[in-house]
Amino acid sequence: MKKTALTHKPVSLAVIGGGAAGLFAAMTAAERGVGCLVFERKARVAAKLLMTANGRCNFTKDISAERMLKDIGEPVASFVRPAISSCPPSAVAAALKSRGLRVKRMMDGRLFPASEKAADVAHIFGDALRDKGVPVVTNCPVTGIQPMKNGFIVATDNFTVWAKSVLVATGGVSFPKTGSVGDGQRFARELGLAVEPCRAGLVGCDTDDRAVLSRAGRRFEKAKASVIVDGREVFSSEGEVEFEPTGLSGAAVYNCTRHVARKGFSGWSLALDTPEGRHVVEKPHMRPVKVAIVTIGGVSMDEIDPSTMESRKIPGLYFAGEVLDIDGPTGGYNLTLAFATARLAVDALSRRRP
Ligand SMILES: Cc1cc2nc3c(=O)[nH]c(=O)nc-3n(C[C@H](O)[C@H](O)[C@H](O)COP(=O)(O)OP(=O)(O)OC[C@H]3O[C@@H](n4cnc5c(N)ncnc54)[C@H](O)[C@@H]3O)c2cc1C
């Protein structure tokens, strides 16, 4: 089919991806008076957001920016410092509360919609974009981005759009049915940007350890999981541990697998401290990225100016959310990262518009 150009004058901002980062970016752009258009690959936006915390959406944590950065750890913390400092957890909560979200705070500070329905968060974005008349083109995967002298040509299978700035917010590569299939990482590579290999962060692990498998179905809310490398405990996390028919899951286990993936350990063991005592699982197998809560890897942090989220090589091209090589622990950190990087990008591009 011949591609027709949809616009004769440029839209200020084309947002690619209607997930947490893309929707928060579009909502912010509408507030700042930046004309914008959202492209979404799937028939509906926010598929992954609706899955979060088993459909309850732990959208941030009631802690300071400093504390959040400390928990995120290096090398990500230094890169996201400007984003989290300008859009700390309190600002994420305020943005949603000011649009009518009633919020529930857990003892550990995690924030959820009081209804425990992720759909309430998705509706806030949907309503905000409808109110401001922001077009959201669904069922419309972007197939390529071409930098021009005066902006970008954003291509789909059927038409192209001319945009002054582009924000790539296409997510990681986990749960590909939600639409995050690695397109943004491909665009980055095609444009000559370095992309770190995508792998699982925050994921359960499988084992054939009989003591684990025989406990399948047990779940401990107050447990501890620790990573052991060369006989030394190198990381630990307190929280939920769940025994499953093939292995282990739960927040404490997820935080351990994230640490292992970030550090690149190959030989490691997982120590579990539960009310039933200590047990060490030798050489657990991390599950694949397609079932991970977050993707580690993506567009290299070195490629992006952390104070604007703009590509260092291609002015006007911005990235936000999980498409970047950024990730955090469980507990609302990853959505906060998506929201904060999205807002920083929009604030930066709205300042540099003529
Ligand atoms: C099971 C599960 C539970 C989770 N629970 C939590 C939680 O409770 N708290 C938390 O903080 N984090 C949680 N996360 C992580 C969090 O959901 C993600 O980090 C976050 O959604 C990333 O946002 P994003 O906008 O970068 O990517 P996504 O939310 O994945 O959005 C990307 C969007 O881009 C679209 N897209 C992709 N390619 C194209 C293209 N070529 N053209 C147009 N559109 C495209 C996709 O269809 C998708 O809609 C969870 C994740 C999972 C899988």
The ligand as an SDF file (V2000), in Angstrom:
LIG
                    3D

 53 58  0  0  0  0  0  0  0  0999 V2000
    3.0880   -8.7600   35.7970 C   0  0  0  0  0  0  0  0  0  0  0  0
    3.6900   -7.3870   36.0240 C   0  0  0  0  0  0  0  0  0  0  0  0
    3.4190   -6.7120   37.1880 C   0  0  0  0  0  0  0  0  0  0  0  0
    3.9930   -5.4540   37.4280 C   0  0  0  0  0  0  0  0  0  0  0  0
    3.6690   -4.7850   38.5770 N   0  0  0  0  0  0  0  0  0  0  0  0
    4.2240   -3.5640   38.8020 C   0  0  0  0  0  0  0  0  0  0  0  0
    3.8320   -2.7960   39.9430 C   0  0  0  0  0  0  0  0  0  0  0  0
    2.9200   -3.1650   40.6950 O   0  0  0  0  0  0  0  0  0  0  0  0
    4.4680   -1.6080   40.1560 N   0  0  0  0  0  0  0  0  0  0  0  0
    5.4310   -1.1350   39.3010 C   0  0  0  0  0  0  0  0  0  0  0  0
    5.9720   -0.0580   39.5620 O   0  0  0  0  0  0  0  0  0  0  0  0
    5.7640   -1.8040   38.1690 N   0  0  0  0  0  0  0  0  0  0  0  0
    5.1720   -2.9960   37.9040 C   0  0  0  0  0  0  0  0  0  0  0  0
    5.4820   -3.6650   36.7500 N   0  0  0  0  0  0  0  0  0  0  0  0
    6.4420   -3.0330   35.7900 C   0  0  0  0  0  0  0  0  0  0  0  0
    5.7380   -1.9350   34.9940 C   0  0  0  0  0  0  0  0  0  0  0  0
    4.4910   -2.4110   34.5410 O   0  0  0  0  0  0  0  0  0  0  0  0
    6.5880   -1.5040   33.7990 C   0  0  0  0  0  0  0  0  0  0  0  0
    7.8880   -1.1820   34.2320 O   0  0  0  0  0  0  0  0  0  0  0  0
    5.9650   -0.3010   33.0950 C   0  0  0  0  0  0  0  0  0  0  0  0
    4.6960   -0.6640   32.5880 O   0  0  0  0  0  0  0  0  0  0  0  0
    6.8530    0.1980   31.9530 C   0  0  0  0  0  0  0  0  0  0  0  0
    6.1530    1.2330   31.3110 O   0  0  0  0  0  0  0  0  0  0  0  0
    6.5040    1.6310   29.7860 P   0  0  0  0  0  0  0  0  0  0  0  0
    5.5060    2.6430   29.3980 O   0  0  0  0  0  0  0  0  0  0  0  0
    7.9350    1.9100   29.6580 O   0  0  0  0  0  0  0  0  0  0  0  0
    6.2420    0.2910   28.9600 O   0  0  0  0  0  0  0  0  0  0  0  0
    4.8250   -0.4970   28.7160 P   0  0  0  0  0  0  0  0  0  0  0  0
    3.9180   -0.3070   29.8660 O   0  0  0  0  0  0  0  0  0  0  0  0
    5.2380   -1.8840   28.3410 O   0  0  0  0  0  0  0  0  0  0  0  0
    4.2120    0.2430   27.4670 O   0  0  0  0  0  0  0  0  0  0  0  0
    4.7760    0.2150   26.1850 C   0  0  0  0  0  0  0  0  0  0  0  0
    3.6720    0.4460   25.1750 C   0  0  0  0  0  0  0  0  0  0  0  0
    4.2410    0.7060   23.8920 O   0  0  0  0  0  0  0  0  0  0  0  0
    3.4670    0.0490   22.9240 C   0  0  0  0  0  0  0  0  0  0  0  0
    4.3140   -0.1640   21.7310 N   0  0  0  0  0  0  0  0  0  0  0  0
    5.3610   -1.0090   21.6120 C   0  0  0  0  0  0  0  0  0  0  0  0
    5.8850   -0.9250   20.3720 N   0  0  0  0  0  0  0  0  0  0  0  0
    5.1400   -0.0110   19.6870 C   0  0  0  0  0  0  0  0  0  0  0  0
    5.1880    0.4990   18.3760 C   0  0  0  0  0  0  0  0  0  0  0  0
    6.0850    0.1020   17.4710 N   0  0  0  0  0  0  0  0  0  0  0  0
    4.2810    1.4420   17.9900 N   0  0  0  0  0  0  0  0  0  0  0  0
    3.3150    1.8550   18.8830 C   0  0  0  0  0  0  0  0  0  0  0  0
    3.2340    1.3840   20.1420 N   0  0  0  0  0  0  0  0  0  0  0  0
    4.1400    0.4710   20.5560 C   0  0  0  0  0  0  0  0  0  0  0  0
    3.0600   -1.2480   23.5900 C   0  0  0  0  0  0  0  0  0  0  0  0
    1.9690   -1.8660   22.9530 O   0  0  0  0  0  0  0  0  0  0  0  0
    2.7660   -0.7660   25.0000 C   0  0  0  0  0  0  0  0  0  0  0  0
    1.4120   -0.3720   25.1390 O   0  0  0  0  0  0  0  0  0  0  0  0
    4.8890   -4.8910   36.4740 C   0  0  0  0  0  0  0  0  0  0  0  0
    5.1380   -5.5640   35.2820 C   0  0  0  0  0  0  0  0  0  0  0  0
    4.5370   -6.8050   35.0540 C   0  0  0  0  0  0  0  0  0  0  0  0
    4.8150   -7.5230   33.7580 C   0  0  0  0  0  0  0  0  0  0  0  0
  1  2  1  0
  2  3  1  0
  2 52  2  0
  3  4  2  0
  4  5  1  0
  4 50  1  0
  5  6  2  0
  6  7  1  0
  6 13  1  0
  7  8  2  0
  7  9  1  0
  9 10  1  0
 10 11  2  0
 10 12  1  0
 12 13  2  0
 13 14  1  0
 14 15  1  0
 14 50  1  0
 15 16  1  0
 16 17  1  0
 16 18  1  0
 18 19  1  0
 18 20  1  0
 20 21  1  0
 20 22  1  0
 22 23  1  0
 23 24  1  0
 24 25  2  0
 24 26  1  0
 24 27  1  0
 27 28  1  0
 28 29  2  0
 28 30  1  0
 28 31  1  0
 31 32  1  0
 32 33  1  0
 33 34  1  0
 33 48  1  0
 34 35  1  0
 35 36  1  0
 35 46  1  0
 36 37  1  0
 36 45  1  0
 37 38  2  0
 38 39  1  0
 39 40  1  0
 39 45  2  0
 40 41  1  0
 40 42  2  0
 42 43  1  0
 43 44  2  0
 44 45  1  0
 46 47  1  0
 46 48  1  0
 48 49  1  0
 50 51  2  0
 51 52  1  0
 52 53  1  0
M  END
$$$$
